[in-house]
């Protein structure tokens, strides 16, 4: 017979740890040791790892409040592509270059390891310009 998962959510690990220590009585390990044990039981390396993961999650949640899109930059980038989506020329402005790279990056197959030859083949198919040849010196 299969067991059903019983999810447990603890809002305050310290409070939970103290309550558990009271239940264990004299056999209870020190507070910090017990908190590390609980963090490992939750799948973390230790309490510091759990705190770091939660702090990163908080920072990422704040990062989702991104600034609105710069439509002028998007318009400038789109002028670098033809109607079929091929890059006509390499942009001179860094911000436009970065955005154009996303357009090139989007044509690569996801979760696929590619050799340098395959990457070059894909890139050559996605742009109309050729790299200039170096000038011969005097």
Secondary structure by P-SEA (a helix, b strand, c coil): ccccbbbbbbccaaaaaaaaaaaaccccccaaaaaaaaaaaaccccaaaaaaaaaaaaaaaaaccccccaaaaaaaaaaacccccccccccccaaaaaaaaaaaaaaccccccccaaaaaaaaaaccccccccccccc
